[in-house]
Structures are given as structure tokens and as C-alpha cells.
């Protein structure tokens, strides 16, 4: 369990970064970097300040969960920037990580809830929707034989 949550911790941000680079979304890259720096910084400041022992008694840096804060920041970034199509799978993976950290006795429930809240909040503070920046508009189209949608996007 611990290994799979570690894999998702790395794979989710790497996948998000790859998508940002493929789309050449430089504004998104900047917003993602601000989100990451704020999330990691706040997480480690809180870990040092709160000094809570882990459920497995291994160390005193349980609160908040860094795995949860990073994966939920990534999910929040993906959802906010690119929509629920990318956000839902990312939130599912983030929830798995949060559950896995509790199951492996590395964190208490409040540790992962705080980490999830911290990461999601950072993403929502620093990320704007990609479609808004590109004037995305979608409109229904109907003829006597067809129904559809029309979309326009400015670059």
C-alpha cells in the first residue's frame, strides 16, 4: 500500500506536467508551479509547527499529510485548469492516496483531510480555467436533420 501511494504521488504531478508541456500552456505551467510551491511550503511549515506523531509511531511529522496535499493540489490544478474530465480521475487517485496513507498507518484521518484541504485550496487560489483565458464558447446547433454543438476558441 505504501509503495502504490508513493507511485501515485510522483506519477500524478508528472502526468499533469507532461500534459501542460504538450499543450504548451505556459500560463498553466506558471500557475502549477505557484500551486506546488505554496502547497509544499505550507505542508512543511505545518509539519514542523504541529509536530504530531504518526500512527505507526515512526516519526513526528504526521500533520498534514504531504502525500494528500501534493496529490490534491495536482487534482485541483487539473480540474480548475482543464475541467472535470481531467479532475475526476485525478481526485479519484488522490482519494486513493489519502485512504492508503491511513490504511498503512502513516497518517490519521485528520492529517489527510488537512492535506487535501491545503492542496486543493492552493490550486484554487493560483489556477484559472484554461478555457476562460481562450474565450471558449459552446453553442447548440440545430437543423431540420441534425443536432450538434458548435465551439469556438481564440488563441
JOZI-V773632 format. One record per run of one state. SS is the DSSP state (~ for helix, > for strand, _ for the rest). FROM is the first residue (numbers start at 1). TO is the last residue. If there is no record, write none. Layout:
<<SS FROM TO> <SS FROM TO>>
This chain:
<<_ 1 1> <~ 2 22> <_ 23 25> <~ 26 50> <_ 51 65> <~ 66 82> <_ 83 83> <~ 84 103> <_ 104 108> <~ 109 126> <_ 127 129> <~ 130 133> <_ 134 136> <> 137 142> <_ 143 146> <> 147 152> <_ 153 155>>
